[in-house]
Amino acid sequence: MTSKLAHYRRNKGLSQQQLADVSGVSARTIQRIESGKVEAHPATLKMLADSLEIGTEELMVNDQLPKSLEIKNEDKIKPFFHILALIGLFLPVFNIILPGLLWFFKKDEDQAYDLEGKLVINFQITMSLLLVPSVVLMVFVFSVGFPLVMIIYFYALVICAINIFRSINKKDSFYPLTYRFLR
């Protein structure tokens, strides 16, 4: 909900204090909801949604962005998360560091950047954690470890390439088999 409430509030041209005056919810509560420090009570959500003249479900927390947010900024930087991860696959550890740096500097600008960065970083960490035991296995049992290393590496390579094209075409990124380290 971090940017959703702020997004809809700004679309109405309201400050946090003005929304507080109109909705009956304290400005401090609105600040805490927008920053993600607290999860809003359903009654509070209803009061805020009514004041913003939107449906309560539009303020509900989920991992998907409203379409208006997705279209606004995604096409500018979103592909770079995937490109940096792809470049990093050729330089050990940089597959996490490069998109991690971009995410660190851009996460506060837009919720789309925050979510995209987390998706890429979570996928790269997951693949790296799978790759380490596979390399160790390759040292001891080459006939089993080497094919496993190749499968993991090419899987990560293909998924990164697919997501570069998906982000250029303004479609949602898709990273299957990923553990969510960053939430």
Residue pairs with C-beta under 8 A, 6 or more apart in sequence:
1 33
1 34
1 36
1 39
1 40
1 59
1 60
1 61
2 34
2 35
2 36
2 111
3 34
3 69
3 110
3 111
4 58
4 59
4 61
4 66
4 111
5 30
5 33
5 34
5 40
5 48
5 59
6 34
7 66
7 68
7 69
7 111
8 52
8 54
8 58
8 59
9 16
9 19
9 30
9 34
9 52
12 19
12 52
12 53
14 22
14 52
16 27
16 30
16 31
16 34
17 27
19 25
19 27
19 30
19 48
19 51
19 52
20 26
20 27
20 29
20 30
22 51
23 30
23 47
23 48
23 50
23 51
24 47
25 44
25 47
25 48
29 38
29 40
29 44
30 48
32 38
33 39
33 40
33 44
33 48
39 61
40 48
40 59
42 56
45 56
45 59
45 60
46 56
48 59
49 55
49 56
49 58
49 59
58 66
63 115
64 172
65 111
65 112
65 115
69 110
69 111
69 112
70 112
70 170
70 172
71 170
72 110
72 112
73 109
73 110
73 112
73 113
74 112
74 116
74 167
74 170
75 167
75 168
75 170
77 102
77 106
77 113
78 112
78 113
78 116
78 167
78 173
79 164
79 167
79 168
80 102
81 99
81 102
81 103
81 113
81 116
81 117
81 119
81 120
81 167
82 99
82 120
82 160
82 163
82 164
82 167
82 173
83 164
84 98
84 99
84 102
84 120
85 95
85 98
85 99
85 120
85 123
85 124
85 160
86 157
86 160
86 161
86 164
87 94
87 98
88 94
88 95
88 96
88 97
88 98
88 99
88 124
89 95
89 153
89 156
89 157
89 160
93 128
95 124
95 127
95 128
95 156
96 121
96 124
96 125
96 128
99 117
99 120
99 121
99 124
100 117
100 121
102 117
103 113
103 114
103 116
103 117
103 118
103 120
103 121
104 117
106 113
106 114
106 117
107 113
107 114
107 117
108 114
116 167
116 173
118 180
118 182
118 183
119 173
119 175
119 178
120 163
120 173
120 175
121 181
121 182
122 175
122 178
122 179
122 180
122 181
122 182
123 156
123 159
123 175
123 178
124 156
125 179
125 181
126 177
126 178
126 179
126 181
127 152
127 155
127 156
130 152
131 149
131 152
131 153
134 145
134 148
134 149
134 152
135 145
135 149
136 145
137 144
137 145
137 148
138 144
138 145
138 146
138 148
138 149
139 145
159 174
159 175
159 176
162 174
163 173
163 174
163 175
166 172
166 173
166 174
167 173
